[in-house]
Amino acid sequence: MMQEMEHWDEDRYMELNTYFRVKIQGMIDSDPYIQDLQKSEGGLQLTDLISRMSATDQERWEEFIQLDRIKLYLDMQNHLEGKGTPYTPRHGFGNSSADSDESPSPW
């Protein structure tokens, strides 16, 4: 994990987080196949959404997941060391006052 830490880029993480938040909501709102899966007994799975993305977006998704793993590691490390925003069940490692914050919070 330490080697991956040098690849941490918070700005890129937030950029990809926002991109996929909008992208996935757009897919849910406009793709009849995705809408049918939502109504099906098995429901909609994340893999269903990813498989409907372009090859470029699938590469972006992989980059996002790698950054997300690094972020989780950093958040857990900070939590254990008593630094940063403490973990709460409602907000995870996010800001507990995110509702009043102007910036969008990551998933």
TORPA-4810 file (N, C-alpha, C, O; in nm, 3 decimals):
<nodes>
NODE_1_0.082_-0.119_0.000_0.000_0.000_0.000_0.087_0.126_0.000_0.050_0.226_-0.061_M
NODE_2_0.200_0.121_0.067_0.284_0.240_0.076_0.328_0.288_-0.063_0.338_0.409_-0.086_M
NODE_3_0.354_0.196_-0.154_0.394_0.235_-0.288_0.279_0.306_-0.360_0.301_0.400_-0.436_Q
NODE_4_0.156_0.260_-0.336_0.039_0.322_-0.399_0.016_0.463_-0.345_-0.042_0.547_-0.414_E
NODE_5_0.061_0.490_-0.223_0.036_0.619_-0.159_0.094_0.734_-0.241_0.040_0.844_-0.238_M
NODE_6_0.202_0.710_-0.312_0.260_0.818_-0.390_0.173_0.854_-0.510_0.199_0.953_-0.577_E
NODE_7_0.070_0.773_-0.538_-0.021_0.801_-0.649_-0.148_0.874_-0.603_-0.238_0.899_-0.683_H
NODE_8_-0.155_0.909_-0.475_-0.274_0.977_-0.423_-0.283_1.118_-0.481_-0.188_1.195_-0.476_W
NODE_9_-0.400_1.149_-0.536_-0.426_1.280_-0.595_-0.569_1.318_-0.558_-0.665_1.276_-0.624_D
NODE_10_-0.583_1.397_-0.452_-0.717_1.430_-0.401_-0.801_1.504_-0.504_-0.921_1.478_-0.515_E
NODE_11_-0.741_1.594_-0.580_-0.816_1.667_-0.682_-0.871_1.573_-0.789_-0.986_1.586_-0.831_D
NODE_12_-0.788_1.479_-0.832_-0.833_1.381_-0.933_-0.941_1.291_-0.876_-1.038_1.259_-0.944_R
NODE_13_-0.926_1.252_-0.750_-1.027_1.170_-0.684_-1.162_1.242_-0.684_-1.264_1.183_-0.720_Y
NODE_14_-1.163_1.369_-0.644_-1.288_1.445_-0.639_-1.345_1.466_-0.779_-1.466_1.463_-0.798_M
NODE_15_-1.257_1.488_-0.877_-1.301_1.504_-1.015_-1.372_1.377_-1.064_-1.481_1.384_-1.120_E
NODE_16_-1.308_1.262_-1.043_-1.368_1.136_-1.087_-1.493_1.103_-1.007_-1.590_1.050_-1.063_L
NODE_17_-1.494_1.134_-0.879_-1.610_1.109_-0.796_-1.730_1.186_-0.851_-1.839_1.129_-0.866_N
NODE_18_-1.711_1.313_-0.880_-1.819_1.395_-0.935_-1.860_1.345_-1.072_-1.979_1.336_-1.102_T
NODE_19_-1.763_1.312_-1.156_-1.791_1.262_-1.290_-1.881_1.138_-1.283_-1.981_1.131_-1.354_Y
NODE_20_-1.846_1.042_-1.199_-1.924_0.919_-1.193_-2.056_0.937_-1.121_-2.152_0.865_-1.150_F
NODE_21_-2.064_1.029_-1.030_-2.192_1.059_-0.965_-2.292_1.105_-1.072_-2.406_1.059_-1.075_R
NODE_22_-2.249_1.197_-1.158_-2.334_1.249_-1.265_-2.358_1.141_-1.371_-2.471_1.123_-1.416_V
NODE_23_-2.253_1.071_-1.410_-2.263_0.968_-1.515_-2.361_0.859_-1.475_-2.449_0.823_-1.553_K
NODE_24_-2.347_0.807_-1.355_-2.432_0.697_-1.311_-2.577_0.744_-1.297_-2.669_0.671_-1.334_I
NODE_25_-2.598_0.864_-1.242_-2.735_0.914_-1.233_-2.796_0.930_-1.371_-2.914_0.899_-1.391_Q
NODE_26_-2.717_0.977_-1.467_-2.764_0.990_-1.605_-2.801_0.855_-1.665_-2.902_0.844_-1.735_G
NODE_27_-2.721_0.753_-1.637_-2.751_0.619_-1.688_-2.881_0.567_-1.626_-2.964_0.507_-1.695_M
NODE_28_-2.899_0.589_-1.498_-3.019_0.542_-1.429_-3.142_0.614_-1.483_-3.248_0.553_-1.498_I
NODE_29_-3.128_0.742_-1.512_-3.242_0.821_-1.560_-3.278_0.794_-1.706_-3.393_0.810_-1.744_D
NODE_30_-3.180_0.753_-1.788_-3.206_0.750_-1.932_-3.193_0.613_-2.000_-3.240_0.598_-2.112_S
NODE_31_-3.131_0.516_-1.938_-3.106_0.387_-2.003_-3.218_0.288_-1.969_-3.228_0.244_-1.854_D
NODE_32_-3.302_0.253_-2.068_-3.413_0.161_-2.040_-3.367_0.025_-1.985_-3.436_-0.035_-1.903_P
NODE_33_-3.253_-0.024_-2.030_-3.200_-0.151_-1.980_-3.171_-0.141_-1.830_-3.206_-0.230_-1.753_Y
NODE_34_-3.108_-0.032_-1.790_-3.076_-0.008_-1.649_-3.205_0.007_-1.568_-3.216_-0.046_-1.458_I
NODE_35_-3.302_0.078_-1.624_-3.429_0.096_-1.554_-3.501_-0.037_-1.534_-3.561_-0.061_-1.430_Q
NODE_36_-3.495_-0.124_-1.635_-3.556_-0.257_-1.622_-3.486_-0.339_-1.514_-3.551_-0.410_-1.438_D
NODE_37_-3.353_-0.329_-1.508_-3.278_-0.401_-1.405_-3.317_-0.353_-1.265_-3.325_-0.433_-1.171_L
NODE_38_-3.339_-0.224_-1.251_-3.380_-0.170_-1.121_-3.510_-0.233_-1.073_-3.528_-0.257_-0.954_Q
NODE_39_-3.600_-0.261_-1.167_-3.732_-0.315_-1.133_-3.730_-0.467_-1.121_-3.825_-0.526_-1.068_K
NODE_40_-3.625_-0.531_-1.169_-3.619_-0.677_-1.168_-3.596_-0.730_-1.028_-3.558_-0.656_-0.937_S
NODE_41_-3.620_-0.859_-1.012_-3.605_-0.922_-0.881_-3.462_-0.913_-0.828_-3.440_-0.890_-0.709_E
NODE_42_-3.365_-0.930_-0.917_-3.224_-0.924_-0.878_-3.176_-0.783_-0.851_-3.075_-0.763_-0.783_G
NODE_43_-3.247_-0.686_-0.905_-3.210_-0.546_-0.885_-3.090_-0.505_-0.967_-3.030_-0.587_-1.037_G
NODE_44_-3.056_-0.382_-0.958_-2.945_-0.323_-1.030_-2.817_-0.339_-0.948_-2.814_-0.309_-0.829_L
NODE_45_-2.713_-0.388_-1.013_-2.583_-0.406_-0.948_-2.483_-0.308_-1.010_-2.498_-0.268_-1.125_Q
NODE_46_-2.383_-0.271_-0.933_-2.280_-0.180_-0.982_-2.213_-0.236_-1.108_-2.181_-0.160_-1.200_L
NODE_47_-2.191_-0.366_-1.113_-2.127_-0.427_-1.231_-2.213_-0.408_-1.356_-2.160_-0.398_-1.466_T
NODE_48_-2.346_-0.402_-1.339_-2.434_-0.377_-1.454_-2.408_-0.239_-1.512_-2.403_-0.222_-1.634_D
NODE_49_-2.390_-0.142_-1.426_-2.362_-0.005_-1.471_-2.226_0.003_-1.539_-2.213_0.061_-1.647_L
NODE_50_-2.127_-0.056_-1.478_-1.991_-0.051_-1.533_-1.985_-0.117_-1.670_-1.918_-0.067_-1.760_I
NODE_51_-2.054_-0.229_-1.685_-2.050_-0.300_-1.813_-2.116_-0.220_-1.926_-2.087_-0.245_-2.043_S
NODE_52_-2.202_-0.125_-1.892_-2.268_-0.042_-1.993_-2.187_0.084_-2.026_-2.224_0.160_-2.115_R
NODE_53_-2.076_0.105_-1.956_-1.992_0.222_-1.980_-1.899_0.197_-2.099_-1.870_0.083_-2.135_M
NODE_54_-1.853_0.307_-2.158_-1.755_0.296_-2.267_-1.623_0.242_-2.210_-1.602_0.243_-2.089_S
NODE_55_-1.536_0.197_-2.299_-1.405_0.147_-2.256_-1.327_0.257_-2.184_-1.258_0.230_-2.086_A
NODE_56_-1.338_0.380_-2.232_-1.270_0.493_-2.167_-1.323_0.514_-2.026_-1.245_0.535_-1.932_T
NODE_57_-1.456_0.508_-2.011_-1.513_0.526_-1.878_-1.479_0.408_-1.786_-1.464_0.426_-1.665_D
NODE_58_-1.466_0.289_-1.841_-1.426_0.175_-1.759_-1.283_0.192_-1.709_-1.252_0.153_-1.597_Q
NODE_59_-1.196_0.251_-1.792_-1.059_0.281_-1.747_-1.061_0.389_-1.639_-0.988_0.379_-1.540_E
NODE_60_-1.145_0.491_-1.659_-1.159_0.595_-1.555_-1.209_0.534_-1.425_-1.165_0.571_-1.316_R
NODE_61_-1.303_0.440_-1.437_-1.358_0.375_-1.318_-1.248_0.301_-1.242_-1.241_0.308_-1.119_W
NODE_62_-1.162_0.229_-1.314_-1.051_0.159_-1.250_-0.959_0.257_-1.177_-0.915_0.231_-1.065_E
NODE_63_-0.932_0.370_-1.241_-0.849_0.473_-1.177_-0.918_0.524_-1.051_-0.854_0.540_-0.947_E
NODE_64_-1.049_0.548_-1.060_-1.125_0.596_-0.944_-1.120_0.494_-0.830_-1.101_0.532_-0.714_F
NODE_65_-1.138_0.366_-0.860_-1.137_0.262_-0.757_-0.999_0.255_-0.690_-0.991_0.238_-0.569_I
NODE_66_-0.892_0.268_-0.769_-0.758_0.269_-0.709_-0.741_0.387_-0.614_-0.689_0.371_-0.504_Q
NODE_67_-0.786_0.505_-0.656_-0.777_0.622_-0.570_-0.867_0.606_-0.447_-0.831_0.650_-0.338_L
NODE_68_-0.982_0.544_-0.466_-1.075_0.524_-0.354_-1.015_0.430_-0.249_-1.034_0.449_-0.129_D
NODE_69_-0.943_0.329_-0.294_-0.875_0.238_-0.199_-0.769_0.313_-0.118_-0.757_0.293_0.002_R
NODE_70_-0.694_0.399_-0.185_-0.592_0.479_-0.117_-0.659_0.572_-0.016_-0.613_0.585_0.097_I
NODE_71_-0.769_0.636_-0.058_-0.841_0.727_0.032_-0.892_0.653_0.155_-0.879_0.703_0.266_K
NODE_72_-0.948_0.535_0.136_-0.997_0.457_0.250_-0.882_0.424_0.344_-0.896_0.436_0.466_L
NODE_73_-0.769_0.384_0.290_-0.653_0.353_0.372_-0.609_0.475_0.453_-0.583_0.465_0.573_Y
NODE_74_-0.600_0.590_0.385_-0.560_0.714_0.454_-0.661_0.751_0.562_-0.623_0.790_0.672_L
NODE_75_-0.790_0.740_0.530_-0.895_0.772_0.628_-0.886_0.680_0.749_-0.899_0.726_0.863_D
NODE_76_-0.866_0.551_0.726_-0.856_0.457_0.838_-0.731_0.486_0.921_-0.736_0.485_1.044_M
NODE_77_-0.619_0.513_0.854_-0.496_0.544_0.926_-0.513_0.669_1.010_-0.473_0.672_1.127_Q
NODE_78_-0.571_0.772_0.953_-0.595_0.896_1.028_-0.689_0.872_1.145_-0.668_0.926_1.253_N
NODE_79_-0.791_0.791_1.124_-0.886_0.760_1.231_-0.815_0.690_1.347_-0.835_0.724_1.463_H
NODE_80_-0.733_0.591_1.313_-0.662_0.516_1.417_-0.561_0.603_1.491_-0.533_0.580_1.609_L
NODE_81_-0.507_0.703_1.423_-0.410_0.792_1.484_-0.476_0.915_1.547_-0.408_1.002_1.601_E
NODE_82_-0.610_0.923_1.540_-0.681_1.036_1.599_-0.668_1.165_1.521_-0.687_1.273_1.576_G
NODE_83_-0.636_1.154_1.391_-0.623_1.272_1.306_-0.742_1.277_1.209_-0.810_1.177_1.187_K
NODE_84_-0.764_1.393_1.153_-0.868_1.407_1.052_-1.008_1.398_1.112_-1.026_1.406_1.233_G
NODE_85_-1.106_1.380_1.024_-1.245_1.369_1.066_-1.270_1.229_1.118_-1.245_1.131_1.048_T
NODE_86_-1.321_1.217_1.242_-1.346_1.084_1.296_-1.457_1.012_1.220_-1.544_1.076_1.159_P
NODE_87_-1.454_0.882_1.224_-1.556_0.799_1.159_-1.687_0.807_1.237_-1.687_0.800_1.360_Y
NODE_88_-1.797_0.821_1.164_-1.930_0.809_1.224_-2.014_0.719_1.134_-2.000_0.723_1.012_T
NODE_89_-2.102_0.638_1.192_-2.184_0.549_1.110_-2.267_0.623_1.005_-2.288_0.572_0.895_P
NODE_90_-2.315_0.741_1.039_-2.402_0.815_0.946_-2.325_0.876_0.830_-2.374_0.877_0.717_R
NODE_91_-2.204_0.927_0.856_-2.129_1.000_0.754_-1.999_0.932_0.714_-1.925_0.986_0.632_H
NODE_92_-1.970_0.815_0.769_-1.843_0.751_0.739_-1.728_0.837_0.787_-1.728_0.885_0.900_G
NODE_93_-1.628_0.857_0.701_-1.515_0.941_0.736_-1.537_1.085_0.690_-1.448_1.169_0.701_F
NODE_94_-1.656_1.113_0.637_-1.686_1.246_0.585_-1.715_1.345_0.695_-1.723_1.310_0.813_G
NODE_95_-1.731_1.468_0.654_-1.760_1.577_0.746_-1.902_1.561_0.799_-1.996_1.548_0.721_N
NODE_96_-1.918_1.562_0.930_-2.050_1.543_0.990_-2.143_1.661_0.961_-2.265_1.648_0.977_S
NODE_97_-2.089_1.774_0.920_-2.173_1.888_0.884_-2.182_1.905_0.733_-2.195_2.017_0.684_S
NODE_98_-2.174_1.794_0.660_-2.174_1.799_0.513_-2.302_1.862_0.459_-2.300_1.921_0.352_A
NODE_99_-2.412_1.849_0.532_-2.539_1.906_0.486_-2.529_2.058_0.471_-2.594_2.115_0.383_D
NODE_100_-2.451_2.122_0.555_-2.439_2.267_0.549_-2.320_2.312_0.465_-2.302_2.431_0.441_S
NODE_101_-2.241_2.218_0.420_-2.121_2.249_0.342_-2.160_2.275_0.197_-2.245_2.206_0.142_D
NODE_102_-2.097_2.374_0.135_-2.126_2.407_-0.004_-2.068_2.305_-0.103_-2.126_2.282_-0.209_E
NODE_103_-1.955_2.244_-0.069_-1.890_2.152_-0.161_-1.957_2.015_-0.154_-1.997_1.970_-0.046_S
NODE_104_-1.970_1.948_-0.269_-2.031_1.816_-0.268_-1.940_1.716_-0.198_-1.818_1.717_-0.215_P
NODE_105_-2.000_1.631_-0.121_-1.921_1.529_-0.053_-1.906_1.407_-0.142_-1.997_1.375_-0.219_S
NODE_106_-1.794_1.338_-0.134_-1.779_1.216_-0.213_-1.870_1.107_-0.160_-1.920_1.116_-0.048_P
NODE_107_-1.893_1.007_-0.239_-1.977_0.895_-0.197_-1.920_0.834_-0.074_-1.975_0.738_-0.022_W
</nodes>
